[in-house]
C-alpha cells in the first residue's frame, strides 16, 4: 500500500513513517500542511493519505478541508484523519465532506502498527473506520434527554398546538 502523510509535527511524521515502513507500507511523501500535501500527491497519487486535523496556517480544521479537496480531486484515495481530538462533530463533518473511504482515529488510541495498517487497508478499500471513543460520544449525545423529554403527554399536546399557532 502507498500512503502519504501530512502533520505539522515533524517528529510525529518521521515516527509514523518509520512505523509504517517497518510494517511494509510505502510512504510516498511527507508534508507539514494540506497545501504541501496536495502538491506532493497530485503528480503521484497514493492509495491513502493520513492527515492531522489541525495544521498550518490557522490550526483549525485544515485536515478536513484537505480531505474534501483530495476527495474532489481523486475519489479513489482513502483518507484517514489522525487526531488528538475526540470530537464527534469533527468526525461527522469529515464524513459529510468525504463520504466513503474515510477514517477518523485518535492518536492516543492507535496502539499497534498492524491495527493502523489494517484500518488504512479498509479505508483504501472504500470503508469507513471511526475510533470507538468517537462512536461512544456520538451515541451518548443522541441519548441525552432534553427539556421536552420531561413533559407529560398533555403538556406535549398543548405545546404542539401552540406550535401550530393555536391558543394554550
Secondary structure, DSSP 8 states (H G I E B T S, - for coil): -EEEEE-S-HHHHHHHHHHHHHTT-EEEEEESBHHHHHHHHHSS--SEEEEESS-BTTSSSHHHHHHHHHHHH-TTSEEEEEES---HHHHHHHHHHH-SSEEEEETTT---HHHHHHHHHHHHTT-EEE-HHHHHHHHHHHH---GGGGS-HHHHHHHHHHHTT---
